[in-house]
Amino acid sequence: MKLSFGFGNGTQEVEVPDKNLMAVLMANEMEHERRGEDAVRYALAHPIGKGLLRDEVHPGEKIAIITSDISRPLPSYEVVPAVLDELAAAGIPDEDITVVFGLGSHRKQTEEEMRHLVGDAVYDRVKCVDSDVDDCIHMGETKTGTPIDITRSVAEADRRICLGNIEFHYFAGYSGGAKAIMPGVSTPAAIQSNHSMMVSNDACAGKLEGNPVRADIEEAGGIVGIDYIVNAVLDEHKHIVYAVAGDVVEAHRVGCAYLDKMYRCAIPERADIVIVSQGGAPKDANLYQTQKALDNAKHAVKKGGTIIVIGSCKEGLGSATFEKWLVGAPTAHWMVEEIEKHFELGGHKAAAIGMVLENASIDLVSDMDDDFVRSIFLNPQPSAQKAFDEAFAKYGPDATVIAMPFGGATLPIAAE
């Protein structure tokens, strides 16, 4: 069978014998009853674990709506207006509402970016600000010692409404829920403390119960106090196809279950060879972004197998810290050991690659220089077909193969 994988603005083709191809993992076929703002308004009219938002808030209260920054795919302009309508129905004046963009560890945004995120009507109607790591209030710490230092505009609010999108997260299990607070409006020290637990075997995509990173996030959210969430599930084109509203845990879990129906893909067993792509531009512009597909692919490959990653990475690695770790590491295993001793944002993605290399080889089909690719512990390949032919020769005529054309979205779950 001839398979096509996105590569920048083009494609890479691979011919795989039918008898060897175990599965081509794509989003599961689903009929979505509502989309976009309709889905959001329906969720607000049918909350989970809470009453209607208009009944949960009261005039005189200061309201913080925490939403995603420009680096996240949530279309806030389709979510915030519906939330504002609920608050207006409760008698909350616009001057008592602040929209806070959770920057986490990301840069400050321009006014143009903030306008784009929420839309002109919202931006001109209520106060919109970035979270500020230099103006935080200490609200305690979690059992693991993570400091809960929260940006003042959120910490001092009477009510906190957290927005976000739900997708698989490679060590928090899923995004969404209390992640708007931790790491959304937290300090670098808090984020580093929380994310340092990514080395746990239980800190992985699709896992909530027993996941130490997720548990720490939700403990922090509980201490800060999250009054309501509105979370959306997006399709491969980043359009809202489902939404949940209500309790920070109960509603979030319902959203996670819906995501599972869309993107969790059962496989009979792990394969010798996994071929994976982010789906092309803009998702494969650099290795920092492409790593997400690699991390999902690790759940489909046998120990000792090969993952063929197809991603242009025409912009290189995509992060100075990520590059410092990859280029400066004496061995791939060093990165895994070092992240436990010294967690650093950016370095965590390098360590994640090191963790994959503990169990499998990684071939990379990219636009980066071959010698440079070798220097970061990956095997450069000129084409996906050449990579597959070499791997097929290595594992023999009975080699098993799994293809993941949109690897960042699909999560393989082996029956074993």
N, C-alpha and C positions, 0 to 999 in steps of 0.2 A: 504494500500500500504506500502511495506517495503522500507524505505529510508535509504541511506548510506551517512555518513558524514565523511570526513577525520578527523583523530585524531592522531597527531604525524605521525608515520610511519604506523599506522593501520587505523581502521575505527570504528565508532559507528553506530549501526543499530537502527532504530526506526520504529515501526509498527504504522501507522496512518490510521484510517478508511477512506476509499475513499470519503465518503459523507462529511467528515469534512475538507478534504484537498482542500483549495481554489486554491493554486498555488505552483509549485516548480520553483523557479526563477533561471534561467541559462542564460548565455550569449545568445543573440539572434543569430539565424543562419544567417550568412552572407558569401557571396563570396567575397574574397579580391582579387583585380586585381593584386596587386603587394606586394611583401614582402621584408623585409630586406633592403639591400643597394639599390636594384632596386627601391623601394618605395621612398627612400630618393633622389636618382638622378632624379626621375620623378618629385618630388616636386620642386626641384631646377630648373628644366627645365620649370616648370609651376607655377611660383610664384603668390602669392595672395596679391594684394595691393601694390606691388613693381615691379621694373624691375628685370631682371636677376641679381644675386649677382655680377657677373663679371662686370656688368655695373654700379653698385652702389658704388664700391670702386675704388681707384686710386693708382697707384704707388707712393711711398713716404709716404703713410699713415701707421700708426701703428695699427695693427688689434688685438683685443682681442676676442677670441672665448671662451665663458663661457659655461661650460658643467657640468654635474652632478658628484657628488662624489660617493664613493663606496657604500654608503647607499641607492642609488637610482637605479632603474632597467634599466635605459637607456643604450642600448649597444652603447656607444660612438664610439667604433671601427667600427661600421657600418655607422656612421654619419659624423664624423670628416674627413675621407679621401675624401668624396664627396665635403665637404666644401673647403678643401685645393685645390682640383682640380679647383674649381671655382675661388679661389683667384689666383692660378697660371695662369689661363686664363686671369686674369685681369692684370698680370704682377707684382703681389705682391711677393717679395722674401721671402723665408722661415724665414729669420732672422728678418723680420718685423711682424711676427705672434707669438702670445703667447696664448697657451691653458690654461685657468684658471679654475680649479675645484672649484665650488661653495660649500664651506663647510657648509655655514649657521652656525648652532650651533654645528656642528659635529667636531670630532677630526681630527687632521692632518693625512694625509695618508702616507704610505710608498712608496718608489720608485716602488716597485714591484706592489703595488695596482694601481698606476698611469699608469704603463706600461700595466697592465691588462685592464684597462678601455679604453685606446685609441689604444692599440696594439703597438708592438715594432717599426714598420715602422714609425708611427706617432711620438712616443716618441723620437726616434733617429733623427727625421727630424726637429721638431720645439721645441721651449722652452715650457715646461709644468710645471705649478706651482699650488700650493694650494692658495686659497684666504687667506688673513692674516688680522685678526681683529686688530692686533697691528700696522698695517701700512695702514691707511685709510685716505681718503680725504673727508672733509665735503662739500657736494654739495647742501645743503639747507635742507628744511624740508617740509613735506606735510601739507595740511590744518588741519589735525588732530594733528599735532605736531610730527609726526614720523621723527626722524633725518635721513637724507640721508647721511650716512657715508659709502663710498664705497672703497673697497680694491684698492690700488694704481694702480696695473697693469691693472685694468679695468677703473678706473676714468681717467687715463692719456692717454688712447688709443684714437686714432682718430675715430675708428669704433668699434662698439660692436655687435657681432653676438651671439645671445643667443640660446642654444640648450636645449632640455628637452623632457620629455615624458608627455603626457596628460592623466590624470586619474582623477577620482572624488576625491576631497579633502574635508574633512568633515567640514571645515569652510572657505576655500578660494574658494569654488565652484568647481574648477578644478585646477590641477597643470599645469605647462607649462607657456608659454608666459613670462611675466615680472617677474615671480617668480624666474627666474635665477638670477635677480638682487636683488630683495627683496623677500625672505631672503637670496638668494644664496651667494651673496658677500657682505653682510651687517654685521653690528655689533650686538652683543647681545642686546644692548639698543634699536636699531632700530627694531629688530625682536620682542622684548617684546612689544614695543609700538604698532606695527602692529597687532600682534597676540592677544593682549588684547581685541580686538574687537570681538573675537570669541563668546562672550556671547550674541551677537545680534541674534535675531530670523532670521534675513536675512543672517547671516553668516552660510551657510549650504551647503552640497554637492549638486552639480548640479545647483546652483544658481549663476548667474553672475550679472544681472541687480539688482541694489539696495543692493548688498553685500558690506558692508563697508570694509571688509578685502581686497577683490579683488580690489575695487576702490582705496584703499590706495596703494596697490602694483603697480597698473598701473599708478597712479600719480607719484610715485617714479621713475618708469621706464621712464616715460616721461621727468622728470627733468634730469635724468642721460643721457638719450638718447640711445635708442636701435635701431640700424640701420637695423637689420634683425633677424628673428628667423628661426630655423629649428626644428620643433617639431614632435615627433612620437607618434602614438597610438600603444599600445602593446596588444597582446592577453593574455590569462590566463597563457601561458607558457613564457611570457615576450619576445616574438618575435615581431619584427616590422611588422605590417600589413597595415599601412597607415602612410603617412607623409604629412606635410604642410610646406611651406616656404614662407617668405615674411614679410609683415607688422606685427608688434608685437601684434596688436589687431585683425585685419581682418583675418589673417591666423590662429591665435589661435582660433577664434570663429568657423572657418570651421572645425578645428580639434576637437573641443568640440562637434560639431554637429555629427561628425562621431562616436565619442565615445558614444554619446547618442544612436545612432542606434545599437551599439553593446551591451551596458550594462544597458541602462535605461529600466526598466521592469514595465509595467503598471499593476496595480492590481485594482480590482473592488472596494475594500474597505480594511480598516485595519483589522487585525485578532486579535483574543483573544490570540493566542499562535503563536510565531515566533520561529522557530528552525534554528539556524545559525551556520555556521562553516567557518573558513578561508580556509578550504580545506586540512588541514593537514600540515605536515612538508614541508618546514621550516617556513611556515607563521604563525604557532601557537606555536612557540618555547617559547614565553613569552606573558604575558598579554598586554604588551605595543603594540605588533604587533596585537594581537587578537582583541584589542579594535576597530580596523578599521572595522571589520565585525559587531561588536556590534553597531557601530555608524550608519552604513547603515541600520541595522535591525530596528532601532528606527523609521524609516519612514514607517514600515510595521505593527507596533503593535498598537492596540487600547489603549487609555488612560485607565489605570487600568489593562492592559494585562500583559503577561509574555513573556520574551525573554529567551530562552534556548540557552546559548552559549556553543559550543562544541570546546574546544581547549586544547591541552595537557599542555601548559605552564610549561613544565618540567624544564625550566630554571628560573621559578619564574616570577617576575614582569618585569624584563628586563631593569629597569632604577632606579638609586638610588633616583633621585628627585621624580619620579613617586611614588616610594615606600614610600618616606617620607610623601608625601601628603596623600596617601591612609591610611597608618598606623597611621599617626598623627592626622587625622581629627576626631573631636568629633562626627560629623554627616556627612552624604553624602551632605546635603544641604550646610553645612559650606564651602565645596570645591567650590561650585558654587558662593557663596558670596565672598569668598576670592580671586578667580581668577580675579574678577572685581577690587578689591582693590590692589592686588599684583600679577601681572602676572609673572609666572615663567615657563620656558620651562621644560617640564616633568610634572609639576603640571597641565598644560593645559589638558593633557590626563586624569588625575584623575578627573578634573572638568567636562570633557566631560562625564565620567561615572556617575558623580553626576547628570548631566543634564538629562540623560536617566532615572535615578532612580526617578526623579521628577514625571514621568508619568507611569512607568512600573516597575515590579519586574524583577530581573535578576537572573536566575539559572545558575550556572557554573559547567560544567562537565570538570574536569581537573585532572592533577596529583599533584596538590598542596594540602597541608594539610587542612582538613575541617575547623578546628578552625581558621586557618589563613584566609581562604576564607571568613568566617563569619566576621572576624575582619575588612575586607575591604568592608563590606556592601553588599556582594553577598551571595546567597544561594547555598552551595555546594551540588552536586548531584553525586552519585556513577556511574551513567550511563545515557545516553540520554533517554533510554526507561523509566527508573524510573522517571526522570524529567518530561517526557511527560505524563506519567500515573497520576502523582500528579496534573499537571496542568489541564489535561483533567477532572479529578474528580472535580477540583475547579470550572471550567467554565461550566461543564455539557455536556450532550450528543449532544448539538447543537453547541458546541465550534467550532470556525473557526480557521484554521491552515494554515500558510504559511511557506514553507521550503526554506532556502537559503544555499545550499551546498558550494557555493563560495561567501560568504557574503561580502568579501572585494572588490569584483569586481562589483557586481550587485547592482543597486540602485533602490529600489521600489518607484513607483510614484502612489499614490492613486488617484482614480477618484474624490474623495470628495474634 
